[in-house]
Amino acid sequence: MTIPADTSRPRDPSEQVKASWRPMIGLALAQVLMSFNVAALPVSLGGMVEDFGVPPTTVSTAIVTYGLVVAALVMVGAKLGQRVGWVLIFRIMVAVFAVAELMMVLSPSIGWVIAAQTLAGAAAAIIVPALVALIAENYRDAQQATAIGSLGSARAFSGLSAFLIGGALGTLVGWRPVFAILIVVAVVVFLLSFTLRSDRGNDAISIDVVGAFIIGIAVMSLTLGFNNLNSWGLLTASPTAPFSVLGVSGAPVLIVLGIILGQAFFVWTRRRADSGRVPLISLEVVSASTERAAVYAMFVVVALEAALNFTVPLYIQIVQGRTPFDTSLAMMPFNITVFVTAMLVVRFYGRFSPRVIARFSFALTTGALIWLSFVVTNNWETVPTILGLIVFGIGQGALVTLVFNVLVTAAPTELAGDVGSVRGTTQNLASAVGTAFAGALLVTLLSIGVGQAVASHVDLPEDLVAQVDLDNINFISNDRLEEILDTTTASDVQVDAAVQINIDARLDALKIGLLTLAGLSAIAMVPASRLPNYRRDEIPDPSPHAD
């Protein structure tokens, strides 16, 4: 399995070192294109809820759908790129991504938004491995390391710009122009793609259809399971669950099925490779414990980031009823910190090993989440809250760049596409699971808190409670709650009591949710302890032909 090389002219080593950075601008903008799209969705949460008249958890389905499609198809995308040719298929998918953004701009309903994100996810499933493969094709040695690091910086910059630009436009104009910007970016990327070194593809490369089917179903099962834990039931099936197994909710059933199919995929891939056939992905890129540890660490940190990126806009726009620009201001310290850290962390590679940096970074994210769970209030702009977001951003920015570099430096150049597919599958599955998990966790905690408070409150009799549907509790503003209570027999005193319960239950759900995320971050210290213990100048040559 190799990435077809350009044989149109000989490659002089000195020329490789001095390659133009203009192609890299296009590749970095392609990363911006995908990351900005995902980051802009939470910022647009309030606008979509208002335009389409749907709950925030429904809007989050669009975020989950994008990640699901990318994670399910990225391994197939890597093989298509090797077969068709990376430059050609990269251009086609950038154009498809532009069409998806046009659908976002013109969406008449939330269904169109979900469809647009499905199409964008399908395009990104090929763009993600293409970025790594094209960097390997166009850059060598120190330039290649710098180019790989720039993808992490581009991703962080996208989060920063999406919250800033998206917040401003969402407040002053609306959420749709945010996605119109990406159409322009896609056109620029398409034009810059003509500066990339050309390749011919390899018609001899076959696609493992069985492996693609197994991993696709596994990813879909995991994502759908996590995304519907709240609506279908955490354990016992709810009345709205589409199916159940002996009374057990379909959500945990799908999660278990996804795990089983994931293991089946690895078994199938090994057997296919042992028989001499080309697998969907070379397991060589995750054969060592250090490489698997990097994948686990990447999954956790991206899931934590996705959970936080969903939680903050949820509370600011839906709970507090504030504008998207307020959301961007609240998230600005976090996003700036991630961007700066992603660029600067490479300076520490010569002094500290990946293991040391990862342990320290996970200690920062864990401590920051614990701190936030104690100091957070309904006002996100307090100094203690901002401090917590900054500390979390330092750990998160360092980790995303670090673990990706570990994977790339551990694999031979000819497996760059496979490394890209592992990265794409891990990051997008983690993003989808993190968003879905955060939504399910917070709504579950809110339901428990409201249920217990209502049952024990003396000012809320059973006949009044019966007039409100407590089986479908979700995050709503105090104004919206008062509108609902106006349709009941609630007195002014009872309305005030219900509003206070809503305030307290939301804040308690947030605190417990952040503490739960801190626990997950602490658990990630285990795989972090298995990352490589060498420094940058001690990295072994991964090439099988090295002397």
ZITASUL-V610704 format. One record per residue. N is the residue number from 0. D_LAST is the distance of its C-alpha to the last C-alpha in Angstrom with 2 decimals. Layout:
BEGIN
[[N:D_LAST] [N:D_LAST]]
END
This chain:
BEGIN
[[0:21.31] [1:20.17] [2:21.82] [3:23.26] [4:22.10] [5:24.64] [6:24.70] [7:27.88] [8:26.27] [9:22.94] [10:21.05] [11:20.56] [12:18.17] [13:21.09] [14:23.33] [15:21.25] [16:21.43] [17:25.16] [18:26.04] [19:29.60] [20:30.40] [21:33.31] [22:31.52] [23:30.45] [24:34.14] [25:34.91] [26:32.22] [27:33.40] [28:36.97] [29:36.12] [30:35.00] [31:38.27] [32:40.15] [33:39.14] [34:39.30] [35:42.60] [36:44.13] [37:43.42] [38:44.47] [39:47.65] [40:48.94] [41:49.86] [42:51.48] [43:53.54] [44:54.61] [45:58.13] [46:58.82] [47:57.83] [48:59.87] [49:62.85] [50:62.47] [51:61.89] [52:63.88] [53:61.21] [54:59.98] [55:56.76] [56:54.97] [57:55.56] [58:53.91] [59:50.90] [60:50.56] [61:49.35] [62:46.51] [63:45.66] [64:45.90] [65:43.38] [66:40.79] [67:41.61] [68:41.14] [69:37.81] [70:36.43] [71:37.83] [72:36.57] [73:33.34] [74:31.12] [75:33.21] [76:32.95] [77:29.16] [78:29.46] [79:32.30] [80:30.29] [81:27.51] [82:30.26] [83:32.61] [84:30.30] [85:29.61] [86:31.72] [87:34.70] [88:34.91] [89:34.38] [90:37.45] [91:39.52] [92:38.88] [93:39.70] [94:42.98] [95:43.63] [96:43.07] [97:45.68] [98:48.12] [99:47.61] [100:48.46] [101:51.54] [102:52.60] [103:52.29] [104:54.54] [105:57.14] [106:57.01] [107:60.58] [108:59.65] [109:56.99] [110:56.18] [111:55.08] [112:52.87] [113:51.16] [114:50.82] [115:49.35] [116:46.74] [117:45.93] [118:45.28] [119:43.28] [120:41.17] [121:40.51] [122:39.36] [123:37.20] [124:35.51] [125:33.84] [126:33.60] [127:31.64] [128:28.50] [129:29.06] [130:28.65] [131:25.11] [132:24.14] [133:25.84] [134:24.21] [135:20.74] [136:22.18] [137:23.87] [138:21.82] [139:18.36] [140:16.89] [141:19.87] [142:22.39] [143:21.02] [144:21.29] [145:24.77] [146:25.76] [147:24.89] [148:26.89] [149:29.74] [150:30.30] [151:31.23] [152:33.50] [153:35.04] [154:35.81] [155:37.46] [156:39.33] [157:40.65] [158:42.18] [159:43.79] [160:45.19] [161:46.32] [162:48.41] [163:49.81] [164:50.54] [165:51.35] [166:53.65] [167:55.52] [168:55.96] [169:56.76] [170:59.53] [171:60.98] [172:60.52] [173:59.03] [174:55.75] [175:55.45] [176:54.61] [177:51.54] [178:49.97] [179:51.39] [180:49.06] [181:46.08] [182:47.43] [183:47.19] [184:43.63] [185:42.67] [186:44.18] [187:42.18] [188:38.91] [189:39.86] [190:40.51] [191:37.30] [192:35.31] [193:36.02] [194:33.73] [195:30.67] [196:28.30] [197:29.60] [198:28.04] [199:29.70] [200:28.95] [201:28.25] [202:31.38] [203:29.53] [204:28.60] [205:31.21] [206:32.57] [207:33.08] [208:36.78] [209:37.37] [210:34.54] [211:35.82] [212:39.32] [213:38.37] [214:36.42] [215:39.10] [216:41.91] [217:40.08] [218:39.66] [219:43.26] [220:44.62] [221:42.96] [222:44.04] [223:47.56] [224:48.00] [225:47.21] [226:49.13] [227:52.27] [228:52.42] [229:55.39] [230:57.36] [231:56.89] [232:57.13] [233:54.77] [234:55.79] [235:59.21] [236:59.57] [237:61.62] [238:64.35] [239:62.16] [240:59.21] [241:58.75] [242:58.09] [243:57.89] [244:57.01] [245:59.90] [246:60.75] [247:57.21] [248:56.01] [249:53.67] [250:51.34] [251:49.86] [252:49.91] [253:47.67] [254:45.29] [255:44.98] [256:44.61] [257:41.79] [258:39.87] [259:40.41] [260:39.32] [261:36.18] [262:35.22] [263:36.26] [264:33.92] [265:30.86] [266:32.19] [267:32.80] [268:29.40] [269:27.64] [270:29.98] [271:29.47] [272:25.68] [273:26.09] [274:28.52] [275:26.08] [276:27.90] [277:26.60] [278:27.61] [279:29.16] [280:26.19] [281:22.80] [282:23.12] [283:19.37] [284:20.30] [285:22.57] [286:21.09] [287:20.40] [288:23.44] [289:22.36] [290:22.31] [291:25.66] [292:27.03] [293:26.26] [294:28.18] [295:31.07] [296:31.28] [297:31.30] [298:34.07] [299:36.23] [300:36.08] [301:36.78] [302:39.59] [303:41.09] [304:41.00] [305:42.68] [306:45.30] [307:46.17] [308:46.28] [309:48.76] [310:50.81] [311:51.62] [312:52.97] [313:54.84] [314:56.74] [315:57.35] [316:58.42] [317:59.97] [318:61.23] [319:62.26] [320:63.09] [321:61.42] [322:59.79] [323:56.20] [324:56.17] [325:56.98] [326:53.97] [327:51.71] [328:53.16] [329:52.68] [330:49.02] [331:48.30] [332:47.20] [333:44.72] [334:43.28] [335:43.06] [336:41.29] [337:38.71] [338:38.09] [339:37.74] [340:35.58] [341:33.15] [342:32.62] [343:32.56] [344:30.49] [345:27.19] [346:28.35] [347:28.08] [348:24.42] [349:23.48] [350:26.17] [351:26.32] [352:24.07] [353:24.79] [354:26.60] [355:28.96] [356:29.70] [357:30.39] [358:32.67] [359:34.57] [360:34.91] [361:36.26] [362:38.60] [363:39.89] [364:40.49] [365:42.18] [366:44.37] [367:45.28] [368:46.43] [369:48.45] [370:50.00] [371:50.89] [372:52.50] [373:54.92] [374:55.68] [375:55.71] [376:59.12] [377:60.50] [378:59.72] [379:56.02] [380:56.57] [381:57.21] [382:55.15] [383:53.85] [384:52.69] [385:50.96] [386:49.24] [387:47.96] [388:46.61] [389:44.81] [390:43.12] [391:42.09] [392:40.74] [393:38.51] [394:36.92] [395:36.69] [396:35.24] [397:32.47] [398:31.58] [399:31.42] [400:28.95] [401:26.88] [402:26.39] [403:25.53] [404:22.75] [405:21.40] [406:21.34] [407:19.77] [408:16.89] [409:16.17] [410:15.98] [411:13.90] [412:15.85] [413:17.34] [414:19.05] [415:20.77] [416:24.09] [417:23.90] [418:23.23] [419:26.23] [420:28.35] [421:27.63] [422:28.61] [423:31.68] [424:32.83] [425:32.51] [426:34.12] [427:36.94] [428:37.78] [429:37.85] [430:40.04] [431:42.42] [432:42.62] [433:43.02] [434:45.85] [435:47.52] [436:47.23] [437:48.72] [438:51.60] [439:52.38] [440:52.16] [441:54.37] [442:56.97] [443:57.14] [444:57.64] [445:60.23] [446:62.10] [447:62.26] [448:63.41] [449:66.07] [450:67.32] [451:67.79] [452:69.43] [453:71.81] [454:72.86] [455:73.81] [456:75.37] [457:79.16] [458:79.73] [459:77.98] [460:80.14] [461:79.02] [462:81.07] [463:79.22] [464:75.78] [465:76.68] [466:77.05] [467:73.39] [468:70.49] [469:68.35] [470:66.22] [471:64.34] [472:63.73] [473:61.32] [474:60.76] [475:63.70] [476:65.27] [477:68.48] [478:70.41] [479:69.32] [480:70.31] [481:73.72] [482:74.17] [483:73.51] [484:75.92] [485:78.59] [486:78.93] [487:79.82] [488:82.76] [489:80.81] [490:82.83] [491:81.58] [492:80.94] [493:78.95] [494:76.92] [495:76.06] [496:75.07] [497:72.81] [498:71.13] [499:70.47] [500:68.97] [501:66.69] [502:65.57] [503:64.94] [504:63.20] [505:60.81] [506:59.84] [507:59.46] [508:57.23] [509:55.04] [510:54.79] [511:53.99] [512:51.50] [513:49.61] [514:49.67] [515:48.24] [516:45.36] [517:44.78] [518:44.47] [519:41.80] [520:39.89] [521:40.17] [522:38.84] [523:35.67] [524:34.82] [525:33.65] [526:30.66] [527:30.02] [528:29.50] [529:26.49] [530:24.58] [531:21.33] [532:22.15] [533:19.43] [534:20.30] [535:19.01] [536:16.95] [537:15.32] [538:14.28] [539:10.96] [540:8.89] [541:10.73] [542:9.08] [543:8.72] [544:6.47] [545:3.80] [546:0.00]]
END
